[in-house]
C-alpha cells in the first residue's frame, strides 16, 4: 500500500484534516494527522479515530502505523517550537 492511499483514507474520515503519511517499505507507516475532532480527546481516543478510517487494513496491508494526532492549535505550537 502506498502512503498516498492511506492519506486519502484518513482524510475521508475527518471533516477538515491535514494528513501526511510516510513509509520506507510500504508496510510500516508514520502518519501525522491534524484535525479539530481531536480537541478534548486523549491520545488513545485520537488513535482510535484514525484506525477507524483504515479498518481491516491495519494489521494486514498496514503492518505497523505510528500516529502523531494533534489539534490545529497543538500543530501550530509544535511548528513554532
N, C-alpha and C positions, 0 to 999 in steps of 0.2 A: 504494500500500500504506500502511496506517495503522501508526503506531508501536506500537499495542497488539497488532497481529497479529505484528509482529516480536518483541515481548516474549514472546508466547506460544510462538513457535517456539524462541527461545533458552532459555526456562525448561524446555521439554520436553526439551532436550538435556543438562540438568545435573540432578544429584541434588537439590540444595537451593541454588538461586541467587537472589540479589536482582538484578533486571534493571529498568533504566529506559531507555527509548528516546524520543528527541525528534526532531522534524523541523519545519522551517518550510514545506517544499514537498512532503512525502511522496515524495521521490526521494533526498534527501540526509539521512542519519540520523546521530545521535550516540547511542552505546549505552554505558551503564555496566553492567558485569557483574561481580558479586561472587560468587565460587564457590571452595569449598575445593579443587576439582580443579586450580586454578591453582598450588597450592603446589609449589614447586620447579621450575616451568616458566618459561622465558624468554618475553619479550613475544611473539615470533613464534609460539611454540607455543600460547600463550594465544589469540591471534587466530585461529589455525587451528581451535581447538576451537569458537570462536564461529561462524566461517564454515561449519564442518561442519553446524551446526544449520540454516543458511539455504540451503545447497545452491545450486542454479542461480538462485535469486532474486538473488544478488549479481551485479551487472553487468547485470541485466535490470530487474526491478521496483525493486530497491535499487541505484540508480546509484552511490551512494557511502556508505560506512559508516565512521565514526570510532569506534574502540573504546577504552574505558578498562576494562581487565581486571585486577581486583585480587583478592587473597585476602581473607577476612574480617578478618584482622589488619591488612593494609595499608589496607583501607577504614576500619577503626576509627581508625587513626593519622591518616589523611587528614582525617577528620571532626573529630578533636581538634586539628588544626593550625590 
